[in-house]
Amino acid sequence: MSAPTTPRPPYRLVQTWVTLWAAGSGLIGLGAVLFGRGEPGGATGALLMAVCVVGALLCLGRLVVDVRPGELSWHFGYVGWPAWRQPLAEVVGTQEVRTRLIHGSGIRGSLQHRFYTVIPGGRALCLHLRDGRTVTIGAPDPSLLAAAIEAHRERGSATTGRGTG
């Protein structure tokens, strides 16, 4: 008698956007220097700049990728917005890639190819979708993300297309 299969746990990848945090910290310091010279309204200007930078960091300060049965989702920041979802049944293949430094980081691309990463010039996984679009998501180890997608695609839908490559 074979042992029952245990459900595969969800996969989660959290990557901090280090360059954005460094730039944000620098901007807060610059705001304190520029606006904090004792001029009327200076403290208000420094505070406003700090609030804007903290808001940007809360919305964009990290990239979180989750794989669950039948679905891949990813979002930036700590508030869960902006966020995207992709049914795994629509993924017809994956390809490990290395992004180019010129692509930068963040949210890039066109309607046919979207690009989400926090590490410029880093490794990523390119998803080929059934409708011809591609989505590239930054990941320090794209093979782990590809394996999680394949494992959860098998459990999420019996009619899912195969093929990773």
Summary of the structure (lengths in Angstrom):
residues: 165
radius of gyration: 19.9
end to end distance: 35.1
largest distance: 79.9
contacts: 486
relative contact order: 0.17
helix: 35%
strand: 32%
